[in-house]
Amino acid sequence: MSLAVGAVSSSKIMGFNENTGDGKVGIPDSDANKSDENNPDQEIVPDTGGRVSRQMSETSLYATEDEDEEDTETKIQLGPQCTLKELSEKDKDDDSLRRWKEQLLGSVDVNSVGETLDPEVKILSLAIKSPGRDDIFLPIPEAGNPKGPWFTLKEGSRYSLKFTFQVNNNIVSGLKYKNTVWKTGLKVDSTKEMIGTFSPQAEPYTHEMPEETTPSGLFARGSYSAKTQFLDDDNRCYLELNYTFEIKRDW
């Protein structure tokens, strides 16, 4: 989503293109029979075009799945956090700021939530939408992670992720969706999508990710593992799921 719950864009061909950082890089014929002393985990294998390629061994590929990717984004300093009650009391004589706070807070009852610093965000439901089919509802485990393949997608099909969430206590700033996908231990997709800033309210929020298309072909089909997270600007994680899914010829 880019599978907001896991699959990758068809344009990426699941990381199997040459020279795309997928662990398979073409080398000149003159080097075809040479071993790489600095990379003992690599194997020399012929590709379909008669050339020779370097491909990571199975041991090395699986090792990459447990590596945490480093977030290189520069963190924006937003200043000290304050409660909703403190926010509502600030700069009462500034009309423009007062209107902005009214727009931000909406109908929030400051007296009921105004003494809490940290927001509370709960992901209530997750579903995969695909044109012409009933939504695939994904049960969120109370504890732990989904067991077995969480869902199946058809190759070459259009899909999007739709989810609902509740915000309580305080404003959540910069809520975002983060998703990483692996196939046979090799990372094939990494997505980060900004959802937005939300004030607490009684009614759940609904968000739908942009529509995408699952890849197709022999290399695209099979089992995948993925990690999905919902975080905010302070890197609080409100939900983390580690799971597997499959892409098949048909649903």
Backbone as CSV, one residue per row, in Angstrom:
resi,resn,N_x,N_y,N_z,CA_x,CA_y,CA_z,C_x,C_y,C_z
1,MET,0.834,-1.164,0.000,0.000,0.000,0.000,0.872,1.218,0.000
2,SER,1.808,1.674,-0.345,2.393,0.993,-1.458,2.207,-0.285,-0.863
3,LEU,1.862,-1.295,-0.891,0.758,-1.894,-0.171,0.787,-1.325,1.211
4,ALA,-0.192,-0.520,1.430,-0.172,0.011,2.760,-0.155,-1.171,3.619
5,VAL,-0.510,-2.322,3.179,-0.162,-3.469,3.978,0.721,-4.335,3.135
6,GLY,1.511,-3.975,2.370,2.611,-4.735,1.947,3.051,-4.875,0.564
7,ALA,2.295,-4.895,-0.527,2.864,-5.232,-1.824,3.553,-4.065,-2.456
8,VAL,4.245,-4.314,-3.573,5.043,-3.275,-4.190,4.469,-2.861,-5.519
9,SER,4.887,-1.686,-5.970,4.433,-1.172,-7.245,4.925,-2.039,-8.375
10,SER,4.105,-2.215,-9.438,4.476,-3.057,-10.557,5.694,-2.532,-11.277
11,SER,5.956,-1.221,-11.215,7.088,-0.638,-11.908,8.408,-1.061,-11.293
12,LYS,8.391,-1.581,-10.040,9.624,-1.972,-9.379,9.990,-3.425,-9.685
13,ILE,9.095,-4.185,-10.286,9.336,-5.570,-10.674,9.946,-6.354,-9.514
14,MET,9.511,-6.048,-8.321,9.843,-6.781,-7.119,11.338,-6.888,-6.873
15,GLY,12.125,-5.933,-7.362,13.545,-5.936,-7.063,14.357,-6.891,-7.896
16,PHE,13.821,-7.387,-9.036,14.559,-8.354,-9.826,15.218,-7.738,-11.042
17,ASN,15.120,-6.414,-11.249,15.814,-5.775,-12.360,17.305,-5.735,-12.091
18,GLU,18.111,-5.731,-13.153,19.544,-5.610,-12.974,19.895,-4.202,-12.511
19,ASN,21.011,-4.152,-11.753,21.585,-2.866,-11.342,20.611,-1.990,-10.573
20,THR,19.724,-2.612,-9.801,18.778,-1.828,-9.000,18.989,-2.048,-7.516
21,GLY,20.154,-2.532,-7.126,20.419,-2.709,-5.706,19.724,-3.904,-5.129
22,ASP,19.424,-4.910,-6.015,18.680,-6.062,-5.545,19.575,-7.234,-5.214
23,GLY,20.884,-7.014,-5.169,21.781,-8.103,-4.851,22.210,-8.885,-6.056
24,LYS,21.767,-8.494,-7.297,22.114,-9.211,-8.510,22.635,-8.204,-9.511
25,VAL,23.954,-8.180,-9.718,24.572,-7.143,-10.536,25.373,-7.793,-11.636
26,GLY,25.192,-7.386,-12.898,25.919,-7.959,-14.012,27.397,-7.634,-13.918
27,ILE,28.286,-8.597,-14.317,29.720,-8.363,-14.330,30.262,-8.754,-15.686
28,PRO,31.423,-8.214,-16.106,31.979,-8.520,-17.410,32.321,-9.998,-17.526
29,ASP,32.312,-10.531,-18.815,32.609,-11.929,-19.043,34.005,-12.288,-18.562
30,SER,34.960,-11.332,-18.641,36.328,-11.613,-18.237,36.438,-11.944,-16.758
31,ASP,35.459,-11.491,-15.970,35.461,-11.756,-14.530,34.550,-12.908,-14.152
32,ALA,34.009,-13.601,-15.130,32.961,-14.577,-14.878,33.414,-15.710,-13.983
33,ASN,34.695,-16.109,-14.095,35.150,-17.255,-13.335,35.953,-16.868,-12.105
34,LYS,35.975,-15.556,-11.793,36.728,-15.113,-10.621,35.836,-15.092,-9.386
35,SER,36.366,-15.505,-8.265,35.623,-15.410,-7.011,35.950,-14.091,-6.360
36,ASP,35.039,-13.574,-5.601,35.215,-12.307,-4.895,35.681,-12.604,-3.483
37,GLU,36.975,-12.380,-3.227,37.529,-12.718,-1.925,36.947,-11.860,-0.816
38,ASN,36.487,-10.653,-1.185,35.934,-9.750,-0.170,34.474,-10.035,0.121
39,ASN,33.826,-10.853,-0.677,32.399,-11.150,-0.498,32.196,-12.659,-0.589
40,PRO,32.598,-13.414,0.428,32.493,-14.873,0.390,31.070,-15.366,0.329
41,ASP,30.071,-14.518,0.648,28.684,-14.960,0.613,28.066,-14.867,-0.761
42,GLN,28.807,-14.334,-1.746,28.260,-14.194,-3.083,28.559,-15.416,-3.911
43,GLU,27.660,-15.765,-4.825,27.820,-16.884,-5.718,27.779,-16.389,-7.149
44,ILE,28.517,-17.055,-8.057,28.510,-16.701,-9.466,27.463,-17.561,-10.162
45,VAL,26.458,-16.927,-10.757,25.394,-17.670,-11.429,25.141,-17.063,-12.787
46,PRO,24.826,-17.896,-13.812,24.505,-17.354,-15.140,23.114,-16.779,-15.136
47,ASP,22.896,-15.656,-15.864,21.551,-15.136,-15.997,20.967,-15.634,-17.305
48,THR,19.710,-15.236,-17.592,19.005,-15.764,-18.749,19.551,-15.243,-20.054
49,GLY,20.384,-14.218,-20.033,20.917,-13.662,-21.271,22.294,-14.203,-21.605
50,GLY,22.773,-15.266,-20.928,24.052,-15.856,-21.235,25.204,-15.199,-20.528
51,ARG,24.973,-14.103,-19.834,26.028,-13.451,-19.079,26.140,-14.064,-17.697
52,VAL,27.067,-13.575,-16.938,27.268,-14.080,-15.588,26.926,-12.976,-14.597
53,SER,26.242,-13.314,-13.523,25.840,-12.336,-12.517,26.306,-12.781,-11.153
54,ARG,26.474,-11.792,-10.236,26.740,-12.110,-8.839,25.414,-12.069,-8.089
55,GLN,25.154,-13.092,-7.330,23.904,-13.168,-6.576,24.222,-13.524,-5.137
56,MET,23.592,-12.826,-4.198,23.839,-13.091,-2.796,23.401,-14.503,-2.447
57,SER,24.170,-15.171,-1.600,23.791,-16.507,-1.160,22.559,-16.421,-0.280
58,GLU,21.896,-17.565,-0.084,20.654,-17.594,0.699,20.892,-17.124,2.123
59,THR,22.057,-17.485,2.682,22.367,-17.061,4.052,22.426,-15.550,4.165
60,SER,23.060,-14.889,3.191,23.186,-13.432,3.230,21.854,-12.754,3.031
61,LEU,21.009,-13.313,2.142,19.713,-12.693,1.868,18.843,-12.688,3.105
62,TYR,18.804,-13.806,3.810,17.967,-13.858,5.001,18.481,-12.939,6.085
63,ALA,19.770,-12.683,6.109,20.322,-11.800,7.143,19.806,-10.385,7.004
64,THR,19.453,-9.986,5.770,19.004,-8.609,5.572,17.632,-8.357,6.151
65,GLU,16.829,-9.399,6.369,15.463,-9.189,6.827,15.396,-8.651,8.238
66,ASP,16.398,-8.960,9.055,16.367,-8.531,10.447,17.050,-7.199,10.666
67,GLU,17.608,-6.611,9.610,18.299,-5.345,9.776,17.303,-4.208,9.808
68,ASP,17.383,-3.366,10.816,16.504,-2.208,10.915,17.017,-1.122,9.993
69,GLU,16.142,-0.602,9.139,16.564,0.480,8.256,16.697,1.764,9.059
70,GLU,17.691,2.544,8.722,17.967,3.781,9.463,17.139,4.909,8.894
71,ASP,16.452,5.613,9.760,15.647,6.754,9.331,16.557,7.965,9.217
72,THR,16.772,8.417,7.969,17.716,9.504,7.733,17.040,10.867,7.672
73,GLU,15.744,10.904,7.935,15.045,12.176,7.873,15.498,13.088,9.012
74,THR,15.600,14.369,8.734,15.928,15.341,9.760,14.689,15.602,10.607
75,LYS,14.812,15.400,11.901,13.663,15.592,12.784,13.412,17.066,13.013
76,ILE,12.181,17.480,12.801,11.804,18.870,12.990,11.534,19.118,14.470
77,GLN,12.145,20.147,15.007,11.924,20.492,16.407,10.666,21.345,16.518
78,LEU,9.645,20.803,17.168,8.347,21.474,17.236,8.174,22.302,18.506
79,GLY,9.164,22.294,19.389,9.035,23.025,20.638,8.387,22.159,21.703
80,PRO,8.279,22.669,22.915,7.736,21.875,24.017,6.265,21.542,23.793
81,GLN,5.913,20.310,24.145,4.535,19.868,24.006,3.700,20.450,25.143
82,CYS,2.451,20.760,24.835,1.562,21.276,25.879,0.219,20.576,25.778
83,THR,-0.534,20.633,26.873,-1.858,20.013,26.871,-2.823,20.878,26.070
84,LEU,-3.967,20.312,25.725,-4.983,21.074,24.988,-5.496,22.249,25.814
85,LYS,-5.569,22.041,27.124,-6.044,23.130,27.973,-5.062,24.294,27.948
86,GLU,-3.759,23.974,28.015,-2.740,25.019,27.941,-2.773,25.709,26.582
87,LEU,-2.960,24.936,25.536,-3.028,25.506,24.192,-4.208,26.457,24.048
88,SER,-5.345,26.059,24.597,-6.538,26.899,24.476,-6.415,28.211,25.248
89,GLU,-5.574,28.216,26.304,-5.409,29.407,27.132,-4.386,30.388,26.560
90,LYS,-3.555,29.930,25.630,-2.473,30.774,25.115,-2.991,31.846,24.160
91,ASP,-2.449,33.053,24.279,-2.675,34.147,23.323,-4.149,34.342,23.001
92,LYS,-4.959,34.490,24.025,-6.400,34.652,23.809,-6.741,35.931,23.055
93,ASP,-5.871,36.929,23.123,-6.154,38.212,22.470,-5.763,38.211,20.996
94,ASP,-5.132,37.167,20.525,-4.721,37.081,19.117,-5.851,36.414,18.328
95,ASP,-6.609,37.215,17.564,-7.779,36.695,16.857,-7.411,35.638,15.813
96,SER,-6.344,35.876,15.066,-5.958,34.918,14.029,-5.551,33.578,14.638
97,LEU,-4.825,33.645,15.753,-4.422,32.414,16.424,-5.634,31.715,17.035
98,ARG,-6.555,32.513,17.571,-7.766,31.919,18.143,-8.567,31.187,17.073
99,ARG,-8.695,31.777,15.878,-9.434,31.121,14.788,-8.728,29.850,14.333
100,TRP,-7.376,29.913,14.310,-6.622,28.727,13.908,-6.836,27.588,14.903
101,LYS,-6.851,27.914,16.208,-7.054,26.884,17.222,-8.471,26.326,17.155
102,GLU,-9.438,27.163,16.850,-10.812,26.681,16.710,-10.926,25.717,15.536
103,GLN,-10.234,26.044,14.446,-10.255,25.163,13.289,-9.539,23.843,13.595
104,LEU,-8.422,23.913,14.317,-7.655,22.723,14.651,-8.386,21.824,15.632
105,LEU,-8.962,22.434,16.662,-9.574,21.651,17.728,-11.018,21.270,17.445
106,GLY,-11.690,22.028,16.572,-13.074,21.709,16.246,-13.952,21.735,17.479
107,SER,-14.698,20.644,17.681,-15.650,20.583,18.801,-15.085,19.843,20.007
108,VAL,-13.758,19.806,20.131,-13.136,19.088,21.247,-13.548,19.716,22.578
109,ASP,-13.934,18.866,23.523,-14.227,19.322,24.875,-12.907,19.385,25.642
110,VAL,-12.309,20.591,25.723,-10.999,20.753,26.333,-11.007,20.324,27.794
111,ASN,-12.110,20.531,28.471,-12.184,20.192,29.907,-12.107,18.680,30.147
112,SER,-12.501,17.895,29.150,-12.498,16.440,29.347,-11.159,15.802,28.993
113,VAL,-10.354,16.458,28.117,-9.086,15.849,27.694,-7.904,16.787,27.892
114,GLY,-8.159,17.973,28.417,-7.151,19.018,28.382,-5.972,18.873,29.310
115,GLU,-5.925,17.883,30.200,-4.822,17.755,31.140,-3.816,16.682,30.727
116,THR,-4.003,16.063,29.557,-3.129,14.971,29.132,-2.165,15.439,28.062
117,LEU,-0.872,15.156,28.261,0.141,15.575,27.298,0.178,14.686,26.064
118,ASP,0.252,13.378,26.265,0.466,12.459,25.151,-0.840,12.084,24.461
119,PRO,-0.845,12.119,23.132,-2.036,11.657,22.406,-2.150,10.142,22.481
120,GLU,-3.341,9.664,22.274,-3.592,8.227,22.171,-4.233,7.962,20.810
121,VAL,-3.599,7.121,20.020,-4.116,6.776,18.694,-4.332,5.267,18.646
122,LYS,-5.526,4.861,18.258,-5.825,3.437,18.132,-6.308,3.146,16.721
123,ILE,-5.625,2.220,16.050,-6.055,1.784,14.720,-7.201,0.802,14.920
124,LEU,-8.369,1.158,14.427,-9.572,0.367,14.692,-9.813,-0.717,13.652
125,SER,-9.533,-0.421,12.386,-9.805,-1.405,11.337,-8.874,-1.196,10.157
126,LEU,-8.588,-2.282,9.451,-7.782,-2.269,8.236,-8.496,-3.104,7.184
127,ALA,-8.525,-2.589,5.958,-9.175,-3.339,4.885,-8.485,-3.046,3.565
128,ILE,-8.422,-4.053,2.697,-7.884,-3.897,1.349,-9.053,-3.805,0.380
129,LYS,-9.067,-2.726,-0.405,-10.120,-2.508,-1.389,-9.575,-2.814,-2.782
130,SER,-10.392,-3.513,-3.582,-10.029,-3.799,-4.968,-11.291,-3.695,-5.811
131,PRO,-11.241,-2.967,-6.929,-12.452,-2.755,-7.745,-13.109,-4.077,-8.154
132,GLY,-14.443,-4.126,-7.994,-15.199,-5.298,-8.404,-15.189,-6.440,-7.405
133,ARG,-14.583,-6.232,-6.231,-14.517,-7.282,-5.219,-14.929,-6.727,-3.858
134,ASP,-15.392,-7.622,-3.001,-15.682,-7.214,-1.628,-14.378,-6.855,-0.921
135,ASP,-14.460,-5.921,0.010,-13.271,-5.530,0.762,-12.725,-6.727,1.543
136,ILE,-11.393,-6.797,1.630,-10.738,-7.816,2.443,-10.447,-7.188,3.805
137,PHE,-11.201,-7.581,4.827,-11.007,-7.017,6.162,-9.900,-7.792,6.879
138,LEU,-8.960,-7.063,7.448,-7.798,-7.658,8.093,-7.944,-7.550,9.608
139,PRO,-8.170,-8.654,10.280,-8.300,-8.598,11.754,-6.984,-8.195,12.402
140,ILE,-7.052,-7.238,13.311,-5.868,-6.765,14.021,-5.735,-7.560,15.315
141,PRO,-4.646,-8.301,15.478,-4.495,-9.121,16.697,-4.460,-8.252,17.953
142,GLU,-5.076,-8.747,19.004,-5.033,-8.038,20.292,-3.610,-7.973,20.823
143,ALA,-2.880,-9.052,20.640,-1.483,-9.104,21.077,-0.701,-9.950,20.082
144,GLY,0.550,-9.599,19.853,1.351,-10.362,18.915,1.097,-9.942,17.476
145,ASN,1.381,-10.843,16.542,1.277,-10.549,15.114,0.380,-11.575,14.425
146,PRO,-0.135,-11.241,13.246,-0.980,-12.193,12.526,-0.244,-13.514,12.283
147,LYS,-0.952,-14.612,12.427,-0.372,-15.939,12.222,-0.650,-16.415,10.799
148,GLY,0.372,-16.975,10.153,0.201,-17.456,8.790,0.028,-16.304,7.825
149,PRO,-0.194,-16.596,6.537,-0.422,-15.509,5.561,-1.636,-14.681,5.965
150,TRP,-1.450,-13.362,6.081,-2.527,-12.477,6.553,-3.550,-12.220,5.458
151,PHE,-3.099,-12.204,4.210,-4.010,-11.990,3.088,-3.323,-12.442,1.803
152,THR,-4.121,-12.550,0.726,-3.613,-12.921,-0.598,-4.085,-11.886,-1.606
153,LEU,-3.197,-11.492,-2.508,-3.536,-10.574,-3.585,-3.313,-11.260,-4.930
154,LYS,-4.108,-10.885,-5.888,-3.943,-11.410,-7.245,-2.911,-10.562,-7.990
155,GLU,-2.029,-11.208,-8.738,-1.034,-10.468,-9.504,-1.721,-9.560,-10.524
156,GLY,-1.164,-8.381,-10.726,-1.706,-7.441,-11.704,-3.029,-6.813,-11.322
157,SER,-3.407,-6.879,-10.041,-4.705,-6.333,-9.623,-4.519,-4.961,-8.970
158,ARG,-5.545,-4.124,-9.082,-5.527,-2.811,-8.435,-6.047,-2.948,-6.999
159,TYR,-5.478,-2.179,-6.100,-5.852,-2.288,-4.695,-5.516,-0.984,-3.978
160,SER,-6.100,-0.802,-2.811,-5.739,0.298,-1.914,-6.051,-0.134,-0.494
161,LEU,-5.390,0.481,0.455,-5.624,0.186,1.866,-6.509,1.267,2.466
162,LYS,-7.517,0.845,3.187,-8.409,1.766,3.889,-8.374,1.419,5.374
163,PHE,-8.271,2.438,6.227,-8.248,2.152,7.650,-8.954,3.258,8.425
164,THR,-9.408,2.903,9.613,-10.038,3.864,10.522,-9.209,3.906,11.805
165,PHE,-9.189,5.084,12.442,-8.429,5.222,13.676,-9.077,6.267,14.571
166,GLN,-8.833,6.110,15.849,-9.396,7.002,16.867,-8.266,7.791,17.519
167,VAL,-8.504,9.096,17.741,-7.532,9.948,18.427,-8.147,10.455,19.720
168,ASN,-7.425,10.271,20.826,-7.898,10.709,22.139,-6.814,11.519,22.855
169,ASN,-7.208,12.256,23.870,-6.340,12.949,24.843,-5.700,14.231,24.329
170,ASN,-5.014,14.182,23.174,-4.306,15.354,22.700,-4.138,15.258,21.188
171,ILE,-3.658,16.340,20.592,-3.425,16.372,19.146,-2.277,15.437,18.794
172,VAL,-2.452,14.608,17.764,-1.356,13.796,17.251,-0.788,14.515,16.028
173,SER,0.506,14.797,16.077,1.156,15.567,15.025,1.954,14.656,14.100
174,GLY,1.721,14.792,12.798,2.509,14.066,11.806,2.321,12.564,11.850
175,LEU,1.074,12.113,11.985,0.819,10.676,11.949,1.207,10.149,10.570
176,LYS,1.980,9.083,10.548,2.431,8.539,9.268,2.383,7.021,9.277
177,TYR,2.343,6.488,8.058,2.318,5.050,7.814,3.657,4.649,7.216
178,LYS,4.249,3.589,7.750,5.559,3.125,7.286,5.471,1.634,7.020
179,ASN,5.974,1.211,5.860,5.829,-0.192,5.480,7.084,-0.677,4.755
180,THR,7.575,-1.838,5.140,8.737,-2.448,4.494,8.384,-3.883,4.131
181,VAL,8.792,-4.299,2.920,8.440,-5.618,2.397,9.704,-6.362,1.977
182,TRP,9.763,-7.666,2.312,10.868,-8.525,1.906,10.347,-9.733,1.139
183,LYS,11.160,-10.218,0.203,10.880,-11.492,-0.473,12.158,-12.325,-0.417
184,THR,12.048,-13.523,0.136,13.202,-14.405,0.329,14.324,-13.681,1.066
185,GLY,13.956,-12.866,2.031,14.943,-12.166,2.832,15.508,-10.907,2.213
186,LEU,15.149,-10.606,0.974,15.663,-9.421,0.282,14.620,-8.314,0.295
187,LYS,14.995,-7.119,0.782,14.050,-6.007,0.823,13.696,-5.568,-0.588
188,VAL,12.398,-5.556,-0.907,11.941,-5.198,-2.243,11.119,-3.922,-2.276
189,ASP,10.706,-3.420,-1.121,9.935,-2.176,-1.120,9.976,-1.542,0.262
190,SER,10.048,-0.213,0.298,9.984,0.543,1.543,9.165,1.801,1.281
191,THR,8.104,1.978,2.052,7.168,3.073,1.822,6.938,3.855,3.098
192,LYS,6.874,5.177,2.969,6.493,6.031,4.092,5.468,7.038,3.575
193,GLU,4.299,7.071,4.196,3.198,7.931,3.742,2.739,8.810,4.897
194,MET,2.755,10.126,4.700,2.260,11.044,5.722,0.732,11.063,5.685
195,ILE,0.118,10.858,6.840,-1.342,10.870,6.931,-1.841,12.237,7.366
196,GLY,-1.205,12.833,8.399,-1.586,14.186,8.781,-1.587,14.401,10.279
197,THR,-2.100,15.569,10.700,-2.221,15.958,12.103,-3.698,15.988,12.474
198,PHE,-4.044,15.388,13.607,-5.460,15.211,13.959,-5.687,15.557,15.428
199,SER,-6.811,16.218,15.685,-7.209,16.520,17.052,-8.096,15.393,17.570
200,PRO,-8.208,15.244,18.893,-9.083,14.201,19.438,-10.546,14.496,19.138
201,GLN,-11.285,13.457,18.871,-12.722,13.599,18.640,-13.397,12.257,18.899
202,ALA,-14.722,12.317,19.109,-15.466,11.101,19.437,-15.581,10.167,18.239
203,GLU,-15.719,10.734,17.028,-15.901,9.917,15.836,-14.546,9.481,15.274
204,PRO,-14.450,8.240,14.788,-13.192,7.779,14.197,-12.887,8.516,12.891
205,TYR,-11.623,8.638,12.583,-11.173,9.151,11.291,-11.046,7.980,10.308
206,THR,-11.236,8.281,9.024,-11.063,7.279,7.968,-10.057,7.799,6.960
207,HIS,-9.146,6.954,6.544,-8.137,7.341,5.560,-7.967,6.216,4.550
208,GLU,-7.870,6.581,3.280,-7.634,5.587,2.228,-6.364,5.956,1.474
209,MET,-5.482,5.000,1.312,-4.220,5.211,0.624,-4.444,5.267,-0.887
210,PRO,-3.514,5.871,-1.646,-3.647,5.907,-3.106,-3.687,4.500,-3.692
211,GLU,-4.443,4.346,-4.775,-4.559,3.037,-5.426,-3.270,2.660,-6.146
212,GLU,-2.913,1.390,-6.056,-1.729,0.874,-6.735,-2.076,-0.443,-7.418
213,THR,-1.088,-1.015,-8.110,-1.278,-2.275,-8.826,-0.221,-3.267,-8.387
214,THR,-0.632,-4.480,-8.066,0.337,-5.506,-7.690,1.156,-5.899,-8.917
215,PRO,2.418,-6.282,-8.707,3.235,-6.741,-9.835,2.730,-8.085,-10.348
216,SER,3.182,-8.489,-11.511,2.766,-9.762,-12.079,3.970,-10.454,-12.697
217,GLY,3.825,-11.738,-12.936,4.902,-12.518,-13.527,5.453,-13.540,-12.556
218,LEU,6.313,-14.408,-13.073,6.855,-15.512,-12.290,7.563,-15.043,-11.030
219,PHE,8.408,-14.013,-11.149,9.184,-13.568,-9.995,8.333,-12.815,-8.981
220,ALA,7.205,-12.274,-9.415,6.347,-11.518,-8.500,5.523,-12.429,-7.609
221,ARG,5.163,-13.608,-8.112,4.321,-14.510,-7.336,5.122,-15.153,-6.205
222,GLY,4.419,-15.432,-5.111,5.070,-16.098,-3.989,4.727,-15.465,-2.654
223,SER,5.505,-15.816,-1.654,5.259,-15.361,-0.285,6.174,-14.196,0.059
224,TYR,5.645,-13.244,0.812,6.372,-12.056,1.235,6.243,-11.895,2.741
225,SER,7.215,-11.243,3.349,7.098,-10.822,4.744,7.123,-9.300,4.784
226,ALA,6.483,-8.716,5.786,6.362,-7.260,5.834,6.270,-6.774,7.275
227,LYS,6.653,-5.510,7.468,6.477,-4.827,8.753,5.769,-3.510,8.496
228,THR,4.647,-3.307,9.170,3.861,-2.082,9.041,3.833,-1.359,10.382
229,GLN,4.035,-0.035,10.338,4.015,0.775,11.552,3.199,2.044,11.329
230,PHE,2.538,2.499,12.394,1.889,3.800,12.436,2.597,4.609,13.519
231,LEU,3.248,5.720,13.121,4.051,6.522,14.042,3.671,7.990,13.937
232,ASP,4.160,8.799,14.904,3.951,10.237,14.817,5.290,10.963,14.752
233,ASP,5.259,12.293,14.809,6.476,13.096,14.695,7.481,12.827,15.803
234,ASP,6.999,12.396,16.963,7.885,12.076,18.077,8.337,10.622,18.042
235,ASN,8.031,9.941,16.936,8.419,8.545,16.725,7.721,7.593,17.693
236,ARG,6.600,8.028,18.271,5.777,7.090,19.028,5.148,6.114,18.036
237,CYS,5.192,4.840,18.377,4.594,3.820,17.505,3.264,3.375,18.119
238,TYR,2.179,3.585,17.384,0.848,3.245,17.884,0.405,1.847,17.465
239,LEU,1.024,1.326,16.417,0.734,-0.050,16.002,1.900,-0.534,15.153
240,GLU,2.394,-1.725,15.471,3.409,-2.380,14.645,2.965,-3.806,14.384
241,LEU,2.979,-4.209,13.114,2.570,-5.549,12.723,3.656,-6.177,11.865
242,ASN,4.060,-7.399,12.212,4.974,-8.185,11.401,4.193,-9.390,10.890
243,TYR,4.160,-9.583,9.581,3.242,-10.565,9.009,3.755,-11.050,7.653
244,THR,3.072,-12.033,7.091,3.351,-12.513,5.741,2.091,-12.391,4.893
245,PHE,2.277,-12.279,3.584,1.153,-12.287,2.640,1.629,-12.945,1.358
246,GLU,0.703,-13.217,0.445,1.044,-13.922,-0.786,0.488,-13.185,-2.000
247,ILE,1.208,-13.272,-3.102,0.704,-12.842,-4.412,0.588,-14.088,-5.276
248,LYS,-0.613,-14.334,-5.804,-0.886,-15.542,-6.575,-1.473,-15.182,-7.940
249,ARG,-1.669,-16.212,-8.764,-2.293,-16.011,-10.086,-3.720,-15.505,-9.962
250,ASP,-4.382,-15.929,-8.900,-5.784,-15.557,-8.699,-6.032,-15.354,-7.216
251,TRP,-7.202,-14.773,-6.917,-7.563,-14.536,-5.526,-7.749,-15.873,-4.802
